[in-house]
Amino acid sequence: MNITIIHGQSHKGTSYYVGRELVKNFDSCQVEEFFLPKVIPDFCLGCYQCLKKDLSHCPHAEKCQPITEAMKNAELLIFTTPVYCM
């Protein structure tokens, strides 16, 4: 089974460990992990080239393509996001 985890934080905090704990429940799976914003430090410019033409015209295509390919190939997507207690 192909699993892609997209972490909404660059550090390995509580959300990271919850995502890893979920993956433990699957035997013999291939896991790809991406840590945002670390892997794509430049934010979307809002140029819409990805929508007007195609994803290859995005100024950040080189950094985005590995993530979009992993998402397309995944049988399970896990998104983690920071949890803050105030």
C-alpha positions as CSV (number, residue, x, y, z in Angstrom):
1,M,0.0,0.0,0.0
2,N,1.3,3.5,-0.9
3,I,0.8,6.1,1.8
4,T,1.6,9.8,1.5
5,I,1.8,12.0,4.6
6,I,1.8,15.7,4.2
7,H,2.8,17.4,7.4
8,G,1.7,21.0,7.9
9,Q,4.6,21.8,10.1
10,S,8.4,21.4,9.7
11,H,9.1,19.9,13.2
12,K,8.3,16.5,14.5
13,G,5.7,17.3,17.2
14,T,2.5,15.7,18.4
15,S,0.8,15.8,15.0
16,Y,3.8,14.1,13.4
17,Y,3.7,11.2,15.9
18,V,-0.1,10.8,15.4
19,G,0.5,10.4,11.7
20,R,3.2,7.9,12.2
21,E,1.0,6.0,14.6
22,L,-1.7,5.7,12.0
23,V,0.9,4.2,9.5
24,K,1.9,1.5,12.0
25,N,-1.5,-0.1,11.5
26,F,-0.7,-1.0,7.9
27,D,1.5,-3.9,7.1
28,S,4.1,-3.7,4.3
29,C,3.4,-0.2,3.2
30,Q,5.5,2.3,1.4
31,V,5.4,5.8,3.0
32,E,6.3,9.1,1.5
33,E,6.4,12.1,3.8
34,F,6.5,15.8,3.0
35,F,7.1,18.6,5.5
36,L,5.5,21.9,4.6
37,P,6.7,24.7,4.3
38,K,10.2,23.2,4.4
39,V,9.8,21.4,1.0
40,I,8.1,24.4,-0.7
41,P,9.4,27.5,1.0
42,D,8.0,29.8,-1.6
43,F,4.2,30.4,-1.3
44,C,1.8,30.4,-4.2
45,L,2.0,33.6,-6.2
46,G,-1.6,33.4,-7.4
47,C,-0.5,33.6,-11.1
48,Y,-3.0,30.9,-12.0
49,Q,-0.7,29.4,-14.6
50,C,-1.4,25.9,-13.2
51,L,-5.1,26.4,-13.9
52,K,-4.8,28.4,-17.2
53,K,-2.3,26.1,-18.8
54,D,-1.1,23.1,-16.7
55,L,0.9,22.3,-13.6
56,S,4.2,22.4,-15.5
57,H,3.8,26.2,-15.9
58,C,3.7,26.8,-12.2
59,P,6.8,28.8,-11.1
60,H,7.2,26.3,-8.2
61,A,6.5,23.2,-10.4
62,E,9.9,21.6,-9.6
63,K,9.1,21.6,-5.9
64,C,5.4,20.8,-6.2
65,Q,5.5,17.9,-8.7
66,P,7.0,15.3,-6.3
67,I,4.1,16.0,-3.9
68,T,1.4,15.9,-6.5
69,E,2.8,12.7,-8.0
70,A,2.9,11.1,-4.5
71,M,-0.7,12.1,-3.9
72,K,-1.8,10.7,-7.3
73,N,-0.1,7.4,-6.5
74,A,-1.2,7.1,-2.9
75,E,-3.9,4.7,-1.8
76,L,-4.1,6.7,1.5
77,L,-3.4,10.3,2.1
78,I,-2.8,11.6,5.6
79,F,-2.6,15.3,6.4
80,T,-1.3,16.4,9.7
81,T,-1.5,20.0,11.0
82,P,-0.2,21.7,14.2
83,V,-2.2,21.5,17.3
84,Y,-1.7,24.3,19.8
85,C,-3.1,24.5,23.3
86,M,-3.8,28.0,24.5
